[in-house]
Amino acid sequence: MATLKEIAEKSGVSLATVSRVLNYDETLSISADKRKLIFEVAEELEYESPRQKREKKALGAKRGVGLKYGKIRFGLLHFLSLEEELEDPYYISIRLGIEKKCRERNVELVKLYRDAAGYPVEQLKHIHGLLAVGKFSREDIKNIRLHLRDIVVVDASPLEEEVDSVVVEVDNTMRKLLDFAIEQGFKRIGFFGGNEKYSDYRTYLGEKRMTAFVEYLTEKGMYDPSLVYLDAFCSKSGYKLFKEALAKGPLPELIVAGNDAIALGIMRGVYEAGLKIPEDLSIIGINDIPTAQFAIPPLTTVKLYSEFMGETAVDLLMERLDSRKIPKKVVVPSRIIVRDSCKLKP
């Protein structure tokens, strides 16, 4: 087992500096790079602080109780604001899965929020692990790990060589959806999606689905850029984009919506235009939110097991506290739910 002295020697700093960094002393004047180096050396040498040893012993004695604070405490950090989350049932479902699993495992869950100043450093000191939900960049996770080592990212995998993650395989999901559409005989297939710019990603967030759409239809020789419309991830955008497409014409035979909220907005626009679904236009969504099955007609969609993603993230974090060191990336499958908004081949 490594000592503070060994870490100090390998990091090229004093013993006192190592001690203060590993005890999360924010009053210490030290560069972020040097602080990061100390943590990396400590992890490489498998150093455990007295606090970590106490908590691991308590975990082994009785899972979920007996820690310094009475029980295990996890933080939930969302990349969306409260208002933004309310407009996206997909992320609500992930959060509900996290909350459900924490209750089952007697884990206290603390909601954390980013503000203009960045991450809630003070609160990170008082939790045992973090569930980061949404599109966090590599730099985001590196900065958080200066203050807290055990993190699971849900719906992204920005630092998978070091940090656990739970994701949906976007490319395979889109190929599965498009294979289904092509099997039904559709040739003019459009995509109505959203985008949210975020640095450190190859594409905008929503365009991960769009990129998979474009790449696969290009392979098939079926891609038509005039049938792609982008705005935001909400029903208002679906309604707006359909109005634009209707005015521009001609409409696709089938619209793949970036999520179910967009699909529901499209459906409203279709009805206002006096058209019928699926006779005049077929629509497929993504996510299978609770209202999808009650749309008129019920929405064909791709089910993403978002609640299960949240539950899985909690299990991964518990494994980390139970001494697992090798990172895991869990890829959750998807499934097409066939309903009445898509015309099927006879």
C-alpha positions in Angstrom: 0.0 0.0 0.0 1.4 3.4 -1.0 2.3 6.1 1.5 2.1 9.9 1.3 5.9 10.0 1.1 6.0 7.8 -2.0 3.4 9.9 -3.7 5.3 13.1 -2.8 8.5 11.7 -4.2 6.9 10.6 -7.5 4.9 13.9 -7.9 7.9 16.1 -7.0 6.1 18.0 -4.3 6.3 18.1 -0.5 4.7 15.7 1.8 2.5 18.4 3.3 1.3 19.4 -0.2 0.3 15.8 -1.0 -1.6 15.5 2.3 -3.5 18.8 1.7 -4.4 17.9 -1.9 -5.7 14.4 -1.0 -7.7 15.9 1.9 -9.3 18.3 -0.6 -7.9 21.5 1.0 -9.2 24.2 -1.3 -7.2 26.9 0.5 -4.0 25.4 -0.9 -2.4 27.5 -3.7 -1.5 24.9 -6.3 -2.0 24.6 -10.1 -4.8 22.4 -11.4 -2.2 20.4 -13.4 -0.1 19.7 -10.3 -3.3 18.8 -8.2 -4.3 16.4 -11.1 -0.9 14.8 -11.1 -1.0 14.1 -7.4 -4.4 12.4 -7.7 -3.2 10.4 -10.7 0.0 9.2 -8.9 -2.1 8.3 -5.8 -4.5 6.3 -8.0 -1.6 4.6 -9.8 0.0 3.6 -6.5 -3.5 2.5 -5.2 -3.3 4.9 -2.2 -6.2 4.8 0.2 -6.7 7.6 2.7 -7.7 6.8 6.3 -11.3 7.9 5.4 -11.4 5.6 2.4 -10.2 2.7 4.6 -12.9 3.4 7.2 -15.6 3.6 4.6 -14.5 0.4 2.8 -14.5 -1.4 6.1 -18.0 -0.2 6.9 -19.2 -1.2 3.5 -17.9 -4.7 4.0 -19.6 -4.9 7.3 -23.0 -3.8 6.2 -23.8 -2.4 2.8 -25.4 1.0 3.0 -25.1 1.8 6.7 -22.4 2.5 9.3 -20.5 5.2 7.4 -19.3 8.4 9.0 -22.5 10.2 7.7 -24.9 7.4 8.6 -25.2 5.9 5.1 -23.7 6.1 1.7 -24.3 9.4 0.1 -24.4 9.9 -3.7 -24.6 13.1 -5.7 -26.7 13.5 -8.8 -25.4 16.2 -11.1 -27.4 16.9 -14.3 -26.2 18.8 -17.3 -29.7 20.2 -17.8 -31.4 22.8 -15.7 -34.6 21.9 -13.8 -36.7 23.6 -16.4 -34.9 21.8 -19.3 -35.3 18.4 -17.7 -39.0 18.9 -17.3 -39.3 19.2 -21.1 -37.4 15.9 -21.7 -39.1 12.8 -20.3 -36.0 10.7 -21.4 -33.9 12.4 -18.7 -36.7 12.4 -16.2 -36.9 8.6 -16.6 -33.1 8.3 -16.0 -33.4 10.3 -12.8 -36.4 8.2 -11.6 -34.3 5.1 -12.2 -31.5 6.5 -10.1 -33.8 7.5 -7.3 -35.5 4.1 -7.3 -32.3 2.2 -7.1 -30.9 4.5 -4.4 -34.0 3.8 -2.3 -33.6 0.1 -2.8 -30.0 0.2 -1.7 -30.5 2.6 1.2 -28.4 5.3 -0.4 -28.9 8.9 0.3 -29.2 11.0 -2.9 -28.2 14.6 -3.0 -29.1 16.8 -6.0 -26.3 19.0 -7.2 -26.5 21.9 -9.6 -24.0 23.7 -11.8 -24.1 27.5 -11.7 -22.2 30.3 -13.4 -19.2 29.6 -11.2 -19.0 26.0 -12.3 -19.3 22.8 -10.2 -20.4 22.7 -6.5 -16.9 21.9 -5.2 -17.9 22.2 -1.5 -20.7 19.7 -1.9 -18.5 17.2 -3.7 -16.5 16.9 -0.6 -19.4 15.4 1.3 -20.5 12.6 -1.0 -19.1 9.2 -1.7 -19.7 9.1 -5.4 -21.3 11.1 -8.3 -23.9 10.2 -10.9 -23.3 12.7 -13.8 -26.3 12.6 -16.1 -26.1 14.0 -19.6 -23.4 15.3 -22.0 -20.3 16.0 -20.0 -17.1 16.6 -21.8 -13.7 15.0 -21.0 -12.6 18.3 -19.4 -15.7 18.4 -17.2 -15.0 15.0 -15.8 -11.3 15.6 -15.3 -12.1 18.8 -13.4 -14.7 17.0 -11.2 -12.2 14.2 -10.5 -9.8 16.7 -8.9 -12.3 16.7 -6.0 -14.1 13.3 -6.3 -12.7 10.2 -7.8 -15.8 7.8 -8.1 -18.0 9.0 -10.9 -20.5 7.3 -13.3 -21.6 9.2 -16.4 -25.0 8.3 -17.8 -25.8 8.9 -21.5 -22.2 9.8 -22.5 -18.8 8.2 -22.1 -16.3 11.1 -22.2 -13.5 9.4 -20.3 -14.2 5.7 -20.6 -10.6 4.7 -20.0 -11.0 6.0 -16.4 -14.6 6.5 -15.6 -17.7 4.2 -15.6 -20.5 5.0 -18.1 -23.9 3.8 -19.2 -25.0 4.6 -22.7 -27.2 3.7 -25.6 -25.5 2.7 -28.8 -26.8 5.4 -31.1 -25.4 4.1 -34.4 -26.9 0.6 -33.9 -30.2 2.1 -32.8 -30.5 4.3 -35.9 -29.5 1.4 -38.2 -32.1 -0.8 -36.6 -34.8 1.9 -37.1 -33.8 2.6 -40.7 -33.6 -1.1 -41.6 -37.2 -1.4 -40.3 -38.3 1.6 -42.4 -36.6 0.3 -45.6 -38.2 -3.1 -45.1 -41.6 -1.4 -45.1 -40.9 0.1 -48.5 -40.1 3.7 -47.6 -37.7 5.5 -50.0 -38.1 9.2 -49.1 -37.1 9.3 -45.5 -36.6 12.6 -43.6 -35.1 13.5 -40.2 -36.5 16.2 -38.0 -34.2 16.7 -35.0 -32.6 19.1 -32.6 -29.2 20.4 -31.8 -27.5 21.7 -28.6 -24.0 22.9 -29.1 -21.5 21.4 -26.6 -17.7 21.6 -26.9 -15.5 18.5 -26.9 -17.9 16.4 -28.9 -17.6 15.4 -32.6 -21.1 16.7 -33.3 -23.8 18.6 -31.6 -25.7 16.4 -29.1 -28.8 15.8 -31.1 -26.8 15.4 -34.3 -25.4 12.2 -32.9 -28.7 10.7 -34.0 -28.7 12.7 -37.2 -25.1 11.8 -38.0 -26.0 8.1 -37.7 -29.1 8.7 -39.9 -27.0 10.5 -42.6 -24.2 7.9 -42.6 -26.5 4.9 -42.9 -28.8 6.3 -45.6 -25.7 7.5 -47.5 -24.4 4.0 -47.5 -27.7 2.9 -48.9 -27.7 5.6 -51.6 -31.0 7.0 -50.1 -29.9 10.2 -48.3 -31.6 13.4 -49.3 -30.3 16.5 -47.4 -33.4 18.5 -48.3 -35.4 16.2 -46.0 -33.4 17.0 -42.9 -34.6 19.8 -40.6 -33.1 20.8 -37.2 -34.2 23.1 -34.4 -34.5 22.0 -30.7 -35.6 19.0 -28.7 -39.2 19.8 -27.9 -42.7 19.5 -29.4 -42.8 23.2 -30.4 -39.8 22.5 -32.6 -41.5 19.5 -34.2 -44.5 21.6 -35.0 -42.4 24.5 -36.4 -40.2 22.1 -38.5 -43.2 20.4 -40.0 -44.7 23.8 -41.0 -41.4 24.7 -42.7 -41.3 21.4 -44.6 -44.9 21.7 -45.6 -44.3 25.1 -47.1 -41.2 24.0 -48.8 -42.5 20.6 -50.1 -42.6 17.9 -51.1 -42.9 16.1 -47.8 -41.0 12.8 -47.0 -43.0 9.6 -47.0 -41.6 8.9 -43.5 -40.2 11.3 -40.9 -37.8 10.0 -38.3 -38.0 12.3 -35.3 -35.0 13.0 -33.1 -37.2 12.2 -30.1 -40.8 11.6 -29.2 -41.5 15.2 -28.2 -40.5 16.3 -31.7 -42.7 13.6 -33.1 -45.8 14.7 -31.2 -45.3 18.3 -32.4 -45.1 17.0 -36.0 -48.3 15.1 -35.5 -50.1 18.3 -34.4 -48.9 20.0 -37.6 -50.0 17.1 -39.8 -53.6 17.3 -38.4 -53.8 21.1 -38.8 -52.7 20.6 -42.4 -55.7 18.2 -43.0 -53.4 15.3 -43.6 -53.7 11.8 -42.2 -51.2 9.6 -40.3 -50.1 7.1 -41.6 -52.0 7.3 -44.9 -50.4 10.6 -46.0 -47.3 10.6 -43.8 -45.7 8.1 -41.4 -43.8 9.1 -38.3 -41.4 7.3 -36.0 -40.0 8.7 -32.8 -37.2 7.8 -30.4 -37.4 7.2 -26.6 -40.9 5.7 -26.1 -42.0 8.3 -23.5 -45.2 7.5 -21.6 -47.5 9.7 -23.8 -46.3 8.0 -27.0 -48.8 5.1 -26.7 -51.7 7.5 -26.1 -51.0 9.7 -29.1 -53.6 9.7 -32.0 -52.6 7.4 -33.6 -50.3 5.7 -31.1 -46.7 6.6 -32.0 -44.3 4.0 -33.4 -41.0 4.6 -31.6 -37.7 3.2 -30.5 -37.7 2.2 -26.8 -34.6 3.3 -24.9 -34.5 1.7 -21.4 -33.7 5.0 -19.7 -35.0 4.1 -16.3 -32.8 1.0 -16.4 -29.8 3.2 -17.4 -30.3 5.1 -14.1 -30.6 1.9 -12.1 -27.5 0.5 -13.7 -25.5 3.6 -12.9 -26.2 3.3 -9.2 -25.1 -0.4 -9.3 -21.8 0.6 -11.0 -21.1 3.3 -8.4 -21.7 0.8 -5.6 -19.2 -1.6 -7.3 -16.6 1.2 -7.3 -17.1 1.8 -3.6 -16.7 -1.9 -3.1 -13.1 -1.7 -4.5 -13.5 -2.3 -8.2 -10.8 -0.3 -10.1 -11.2 -1.3 -13.7 -13.7 1.0 -15.5 -16.9 -0.4 -17.1 -18.9 0.9 -20.1 -22.4 -0.6 -20.1 -24.2 -0.3 -23.5 -28.0 -0.7 -23.0 -30.0 -2.1 -26.0 -33.0 -0.6 -27.7 -36.2 -2.0 -29.2 -38.6 -0.8 -31.9 -42.2 -0.5 -30.6 -44.5 -0.8 -33.6 -47.8 1.2 -33.3 -50.1 2.9 -35.8 -48.2 6.0 -36.8 -46.1 4.1 -39.4 -47.6 2.5 -42.5 -46.6 -1.1 -42.7 -46.0 -3.2 -45.7 -49.1 -5.4 -46.5 
